[in-house]
Amino acid sequence: MTSIICLYYLIDNPEIAIAFLALIVSIIGVFISIWTIRSSQKHNKLSVKPIAYILPQNYEDKICVNIQNKGTGPLIVKKIEFIDLKTKVKTKSLVESMPNLQNYHWSNFSSAKEFVLSPNETKIMLELTGEIDDEIYIFNRELIREKLSTIEIYLEYTGIYGDKNIIFRYLLDWYKNY
């Protein structure tokens, strides 16, 4: 009965009916705006997401471990550890985990504990290069392969929005078969 009275009242006063409909349309517009803003924020976060990738290289003339950013936004490394699964020893750089080289020097290595990688950028964590007919290099290469096969990389990183950290673990057992 009251709904019929309200209907008659709105028919007799069209300006109140128009105002009421405008209020309803405005409320719907506010909800659509909020949903659009949240969707846009989610899209923006996903469009600059970093993706960590470990690239082990195992050639006759080169042994190398790289970290790459395969995502579309900066990869901000908060923590990196290298864990020897045999001895349970944790180190902050990969070169600390390696045996001493015999009459040889590392081609390249990094001891950085925190760093930033741009999209498609590569950071060399450890690299040893040499000639395939050099006996000293071959000896060192086999030592390094054996040691690398027991190492697990623990990487904790985030993107530019600083959401929760992403934890990435990678076992370097790639070197085990050589």
N, C-alpha and C positions, 0 to 999 in steps of 0.2 A: 504494500500500500504506500509506503514512504517513497519507494522508487518511482511510482507513478506521479506522486506529488512533485518530486524533484524534476522529473521529466517535463511536466507542465510548467514548472517554474522556469526551466531553461528555455523552453519554447517561447514563453512570454518575455524573457530577458535574453535576447541573443548575444548581447555584449558579454554577459557572464559566461555563457556557453563557449564563446570564442576564447575568453581569458582562461577558462578551465582547460580547453583543448591545447592552448599554447603552453600552459604549465606542464601538461603531460608530454608534449613534444620536447620541451626543454629538458625535462628529467631524462627522457630517453636519449637525447643528444649528449647529456653529461655522461651517462653510462657508456655510450659508444666512444666518446672522447677518452675516457679512462682506459677502456679496453684497447684502443688504438695506441695510446702512449705506452702501455705495458707491452704490447706486441712489438712495437718499434724498438723499445729498450732491449727486449729479448733478441730481436734480429740483430741489433747493433753489437751485442755481446758475442753472438755466434759468428758474426761476419769478421771478427778479428781474433779468433780463437787460435792459440798456438798448439802445435802438435809435435811433440818430441819424437825423434827417430834416431836410433843408434845404428850407425853404419860401420860394421867391422869389415876391414879390407885385409885380405890374406893372399898375397901374391908371392911369387918367388923372389922378387926384388923389393918388396915393400910389405911391411906389417903396419897397420894403422887402425886406430879406433876414433871415430868421429861422432859428434852429436850434431844433428841437423834439426832445423825447424821447418817442418813440412806444412805448417798452418799458414794462416793469412794475417796473423798479428804477432807482435813481439813475444818471444818466449823468455820469461824472467826466471832464471834459476835461483831458487832460494837456498837449496841444499843439494850437495852432491857427495856421495860416498862410494868407495870401491871396497867391496867385501870379498876377502879370500875365503871361499867356502870350505877349504881344507883346514886352515888355521884359525878361522873366525876373526881374523884381524881386519879392522876397518881403517881405511886411510882416506885422506881428503883429496889426494891426487893419484892418478893411475901410475905415474912414474914411481911413486913411493912403494907401490906393491911389487914392482918388478925386481928381478935379480940384477946384480951388478953386471954390466956388460964387460966382456973380455976384449980389451984393446979396441973399443969401438965407442962411438958417441951417438946419442939420440939425434935423429934428424929434426924432430920437433916434439914438444910436449907442452901441456898446460897445467899449472898448479892453481888456477883460479877456483875459488870456493863459491863465488856468486858471479854471474855474468848474464848478459842479455844477448839473445840471438834475434836478428831481424828475420822476417820471412825468407825462406830459401837460403839462409846463411848456414855455414858449416864451421864448427869449432873442432880443431884437432886436439884430442886428449893425449894421444901418444902416437909417435910415428918413428919407425926405423926403416931406413932404406939402405940398399947396398947392391953390390954386383953379384949375380947368380953363380959366378965361379970363384968368389972369394970365400975361402974356407973359414975364416974368422967370422965373417958375416953369417954364413950358414949355421955355424955353431950358436951364435947369439940369437939368430932367428928361431931356431928350434927351442932354445931356452925360453924365449918370449912366448912362443906359441903354447908351450906347455903351461906356463904360468897364467897366461890370459884365459885358458880354458877353464880355470877354477875361479874366475873373478865374476862377481855380480855387481852391476851398476845400479845404485839407488839414486834416483833423480826426483827431486821435489821442485815443481815449478808452477807458475801462474801466468796469467795474461795481464793486459793493461788495466782491466777492470778490478783486479785484485780480489776476485772471488776466492773461494776456498782453493787451497793448493792441490795440484794434481800430482799423484805419486806414480812413478813409473819405474819398474824394475826390469832389468835386462841381464840375462846370463850370457856371458861370452863363450859359450860352449861351441860356437862356430869354429874355434881354433882346435877343438879336440880331435878332429878327424885327420889332422895333418901330421 
